[in-house]
Amino acid sequence: MTAGVPSEDATYIKTLLEFASTKQLVERILAEKEICRNSDQWLIYYVLNAICQKFDKRLFIPFELFAEFPSQETITRTRRKLSEQGKYLPTDPKVLEHRKIRQRAVRDWSLVDRQ
């Protein structure tokens, strides 16, 4: 807890900072590594690798360090948000078509789920 900041506010601020720094890292990797535009697995790998390299080059990752990593959901959510803005779209037409189909299916499912 930050001094003078209620726990909920501190969590909220920490979350906003995590999203901002994750966005910068994801955007840099998507710009540099074309393969990451076509595969979330590669994107997650490069994001986590970049974080490890920032702190330590060891293969073993202590839990304390691992706990500081952004979640895989945050990484892929960030990639989706950038894609929605027309940035760093897949370079493989099959991947682009697959994502469009899944996006439509999820949207339709969420509409049915509300009824």
Long-range contacts (C-beta under 8 A, 24 or more apart in sequence): 18-70, 18-74, 19-74, 19-78, 21-70, 22-47, 22-70, 22-74, 22-75, 22-78, 23-78, 23-81, 23-82, 25-50, 25-51, 26-75, 26-78, 26-79, 26-82, 27-78, 27-82, 27-87, 27-88, 30-79, 30-82, 30-87, 30-88, 31-88, 34-91, 36-79, 37-88, 37-89, 37-90, 37-91, 37-95, 38-90, 38-91, 38-92, 38-95, 39-95, 40-75, 40-76, 40-79, 43-75, 43-76, 43-79, 44-72, 44-75, 44-76, 47-75
